[in-house]
């Protein structure tokens, strides 16, 4: 699953670059068909990463219940 999110992250990076350079260099770029879909991989990746972190979390020991003797 993380490999898919990584690939979407790379595709999203190129999508943002295409969107930026398209809007700077091409007149009427926002009205083109590609402008609607070029940032879709980035959106999917951002939502996917947020869901991954919420569901899987970080696998660290629970530090709330560490006693003072164990902390020293």
C-alpha positions in Angstrom: 0.0 0.0 0.0 2.8 2.4 0.8 4.3 1.8 -2.6 1.1 2.8 -4.3 1.0 6.0 -2.2 4.6 6.7 -3.1 3.8 6.4 -6.8 0.8 8.7 -6.4 3.1 11.1 -4.6 5.5 11.2 -7.6 2.6 11.5 -10.1 1.1 14.3 -8.0 4.4 16.1 -8.0 4.5 16.0 -11.8 0.9 17.0 -11.9 1.5 20.1 -9.9 4.5 21.0 -12.1 2.3 20.5 -15.3 -0.4 22.6 -13.7 1.9 25.4 -12.7 3.8 25.6 -16.0 0.6 25.2 -18.0 -1.1 28.1 -16.3 2.1 30.3 -16.7 2.9 29.4 -20.3 -0.4 28.5 -21.9 -3.1 31.1 -22.5 -6.5 29.7 -21.4 -5.0 26.7 -19.7 -7.6 26.5 -16.9 -10.4 25.9 -19.5 -8.6 22.9 -21.0 -9.6 19.3 -20.3 -6.2 18.4 -18.9 -6.4 21.1 -16.3 -9.2 19.3 -14.5 -7.5 16.0 -14.2 -3.8 16.8 -13.8 -3.9 17.3 -10.0 -6.1 14.3 -9.4 -3.2 11.9 -8.4 -2.0 14.5 -5.9 -5.4 14.7 -4.3 -5.8 10.9 -4.1 -2.3 10.6 -2.5 -3.0 13.3 0.1 -6.2 11.7 1.1 -4.7 8.3 1.0 -1.7 9.3 3.2 -4.0 10.9 5.8 -6.2 7.8 5.9 -3.1 5.6 6.1 -1.7 7.5 9.1 -5.1 7.6 10.8 -5.8 3.9 10.4 -2.3 2.4 10.7 -0.7 5.1 12.9 2.8 5.1 14.1 4.0 1.9 15.7 5.7 3.1 18.9 5.2 1.9 22.4 2.5 3.6 24.5 4.5 6.3 26.4 1.6 7.5 28.5 1.9 4.7 31.1 5.7 4.7 31.6 6.5 5.0 35.3 9.1 7.3 36.7 11.4 4.3 37.5 11.3 3.2 33.8 11.9 6.7 32.5 15.2 7.1 34.4 
